[in-house]
Amino acid sequence: LTRNVALIALSSLVPVDVQRRAPLEELDDAILLALFLTHERGGGRDSPYLPYIATLPPEPKCGYASSAYQANVVHAAERVGLGSSSTSFSSSSNTNNGMDMNLGMLHDLSDPSSSSQNHHHPSSSSIPTPPDVWDTIHLLSYTQNLDVNGWPAEVNKAGEYVDRIAAQLARDYGPYLFIPKNMNVVYAIQWSLCMVSSRGVAGNERWGSLRLVPVMDLVNHEESGGKFLELSGEERLKKGDILDTTEDDSGTFIVRSMRHGRKKPLRKGQELLANYNVPNYSPLDWFLNLGFVPPERSTSWTKIDAALPPIHSSRDSHSHHQHNLAGSYGGGGGGGTITSFENL
């Protein structure tokens, strides 16, 4: 899923007069991908991306998504006139595996009555809530010896900012997207923002500087693992590359089983792992954008001021770093878009 794919699809959905007021071309890559993913998720079994969407977690696992989520979404919905609800909630476990399979979603997404266009009024099941973020933070402090002083305030700020982004997108583009049945449009967009934040992969701008790559985003993080390799089409074995490629291979990603720079053959049942390659991320950045903190980042955190992701695109520069949605609420990847894994 790339910027061009999203832009073509969304341009056919959003009326021309709306695009004049809120041009899609000016949206950041990550925002376009989030809107496109929201629409395709709402399309249910009619979406060609159903098999991919079924692998995504039903609730957002980003740390910022855990902050006052119920109140944030309901208030955002009220601000843009999308309704509110008296809602009952249930919690689910928060693990460090942000890429687990959820094939059970196939049944719900395949239900022809599971989506509708311009369906924004929440019901009692429209806005799920994650576990108490404060409990999670305290658990990280205890189990990983993390200095979490100041985290609650930073998580709240990040959550409120994402809330405002989702509310604005819902107001501008929500009426023209398919939204899953009984789901609030603001929550649906927030869910997609988190999916892009935690799973987006950076690459050559020719094929999309930020992309969602099915299957590859199921690979979990390991510090000693290899990195995601994007082919240029100019690789040659005689130059020391791992294979010969052609122009048709350009933009293709390869994931190799590596440990400490060496090939690691996998036995049956062993997990393929990769290094997400975000060296500038602090523990707080990891928690906000990916929903967990890897063991190697169990150190004190430093707040680094950085630009929050603009809704409108800044196309004059290209970065291969993982950009963080939290922005100045954590610092890390730089740039002005939502997450993307650093190119190799």
N, C-alpha and C positions, 0 to 999 in steps of 0.2 A: 504494500500500500504506500503510494508516494504522493507528493504534492500534486503532480500532474493528474494522477488518477482521481484524487479528491476534487481538484479544481474543475475538471471536466464534468464530474457527476453533480457537484453542487451547483454549477452554473446552469444546469438544466432544470434544477429544482427551484432556485430562488428567482423571483420575478425580476425583470430588467430594471424596473423603477426602484426596487429595493437595492439592487446591486449598484445603482448610481449613488444612492445614499450611503450604502455600506459596502464598498467594493470588495469582492472576494479576493481579487488579485493582490490586494494590499495586506491580506491576512498572513500572519506568520505560518510557516510550514506546520508547526505542531498544532496550531489552532485549526487549520484546514483538516488535518488528519483526525482531530478529535471530533469535529462536526461530521465528517464522513463516516467515522466509526459509529457515531451515535445513530445516524440514519440507517446504516446497514444493520446494526443491531436491532433496530425497530422494525426492519423489513422481515424479520423472522426467516421462515423457510424460503421466502422469495429472494433472499440475499445470496449471491454467489459466494459470499464470505462466511456463510453459516458454519462450515466446519472449523474455520479459524476462530470465530467468535465463541464457539462452544468450548474452546480450550482456555478462554480467559476467565479469571475469577469473577464470580457474580457480584462481589463487593469490592470496592477499591481498597488496596492495601497500602497506599502511600501514607506516610505519617501525618501529613497535613490533612488528609481526608478523615482522620480519626478525631480531629479537634472540634468539639462542639458540633458534630455533624448534623444531628437532628435539628438543632436550633438554626444553624447556618442555612441549611437548605430550605427549611420552611420560611424563614425570614426573607431569603432571597426570592423565593416564589411569590411571597406577598408583595415585595417591592416592585416586581415587574408585572403584577396583576395575573399571576398564574395559579392563584388559589392557595389554600392551606388545608391542613387536615388535622384531625385528632388521631394520633398515630400510636400504635403499640409496636414495640421493637423487641428484637431478640439479638443477643450477642453471639459472636462466633470467635473462635480462637485466632490469635494473631501470631503467625509464625514468620520465620525469616525466609520462607520459600514463597516468593512473590510470583512464581511461574508454574504453579501446580495445575494439573489438568482438571477440567470440570465438564466431562463429557455428558453429565446428566443434564446440562443445559440444552442439549439437542432436543429433548422432548418439549421443553417449554418454548424454545425458539421456533420449533417446527409447527407449533399450534397456530393454525390460520387465524385464530382470534386473539393471538398474543400481541399484536401490534396494530397501531392505527396512526393515521397522519393527523397532525394538529391535535393530539390527545395529550393535554397537559395537566389535567386535574387529578391530583393525587388521591389515592384511597388509603385504607388502613395498612396496605402492604407496600406503599409506593416508595418509601424512603427508609431503607434499612439503616441500622446504625452499627458501627464497629464496636469492639470492646473499648472499655474506658482507656483513653490514651494515657491518662496519668498512671494507671496501673502498669501499663506497658513500659512507660518511661522508668518508673521505679524498679521494674523487673530488670531492665537493661542495666540500671545502676548497680543492682545487686549481683546479677549473674556475670556481667562483663566489666565490672569495676569502672564504669563510665562516669565521668563528671557531667551530670545532667543539670547542673545549676543553670537556670535561665531557659531551659528547654520549653517548659509549658507556655511561656509568653511567646517564644518564637514560633512554636507550632500553631498557636492561636492566630498569630499575625498571618502566617502563610495560608492557613485555612480560610481566613476572612478574605484574603486577596483572591484566592481561587474562587471563592464564593462570588465575588464581584465579577470576575471574568465570566463565569458560567451564567450569571444573571444577565449580563449584557449580551452574550451570545444567544441566550434563550429569547431575549426581547427582539433581537435583530433577525435571527434566522430560524428560531424554534418553530414558528408556524408552518414552515415549509419542509420540515423533516419528519420522517417516520419515527415515532417514539414507542417503545414497548408499552403494551397495555397496562394501565394502572400504575404507571411510573411518571413521576414529576419530571418535566423537561429539564429543569435545572439539575436535578440529581443525575439524569441520564448523561448530560454533558459533563458533569463533574466526574462521573465514572470514566468517561472516555478520556478526559484530561489526565486522569491518573494512569490509565493504560498506556497512553503515549509517553507520559513522564517516566514510567518505570520500564518500558519496553522498547521505546524508540531507538533506532540504530542510525548513527551518522554514516554518511558515505559521500562519494563523489557527487557534486551538485548536478552533474549531467544526468544522473539517474534519480536524483532526489537527495538533497543534503540531509534529510531526515526521513526515515522509512519505518514501517512496521513490517517485519519479516516473519511470516508464520513458521512454526517449528523451531526456528533459531531462537526465538524469544522464550522457549521452554528450557533453554540451557541455563543452569544455575551458576552462581559465581564461586570461583576458587582462586585465591591469590596466586597460586603457583601454576595456574592453568594458562593455556595459550590464549591469544586474542582472536577476535573475529577478523578474518582476512578478506578484503574486497579486491577482486581481480580487476586489473586495468585493461586486460586484453593484450598486453605486451610482455607477459611473463615468458621466460625461456629457461629450460633446464640448464642450458650451457652457461647461463648467467647466474646460476645458483638458485633459481626459483624452484618451487616444488613441482611445477608442471608447465608444459607448453600451453599457451592459450591463444585464442583468436579474438577478433573484434566482437564476435557474438558472445564471448564470455564476459565482456566488460560489464561491471556492475554486479556480478555474481559474488555471493559471499561463501566462504569456506570456513568450516569449524573443524579444527583438528584436535585430537586428544593429545595434550601436551602437559608435562610437569617440569617446571624449572627449565624450560627451554628445550627439553628433549621429548621425543615422541614417546607416548605411553599407550601401548596396546591395551585395549579394554577386553576383559573377559565377559562372558555372558552375565548380565545382571549388574555390571558396573556402570556407574553414571558418567556420562559425558559432561565435563565441566569446562568453563572458560573464565578468563579474567575480564571483568567488565571495563577495566582500564580507565578508571577515573581517579588518578592519583591525587588530584587537588581536592577531592571531596573530604570534608570533615565527617565525623560520626553523625552530626546533626543533618548534614546534607544527605547522607545515606538513608537515614531514617525518614526524612521528609519526602524524598523522591522515590525511594525504592521500598520503604516500609520495614527495613531491617538494618542492622549494623553488623558487618562481617567482623570476625574475631581480630583480624589484623588492624582494624581501625578503633580498637578499644583504648582510646587515649583521650586526653582532654580536648575539648573542641574550642575553636576560635571563630568568632563571628567575622565574616569578611563581607564588606559591603559590595554588592554587585547589582547590576541592573535587573529588575524583575522582567519577566518575559512580556514584551509588548504584544498586544493583540494584532497590531499591524506589522507587516514584515519589514525587516531590515535586510535587504538583498545585496548590499554593497560589500559584504564580507562573508567569508566562509570559514567555519570552524569545524574541526573533527572531534571536538571535545563533547562530553556529555553535558548538556546544558540543563541547569536545574530550574524547576518551576518555583522553588522557594525563593530564588534570587537573593536579595539582601537578607533574607531570613536564614541564610546559611552560607552563602559564598561558594565555592567550589568550581563548577565547570565553566563559568564565564559565559559570554555570549548573551543572547537575548531570546532564546527559545526554550522550549521544554526539552526534557531529557533526550539525549542520543548518545549511544556508546561511541567512544573515541575510535576513530578510524585507525587502522594499523599503519 
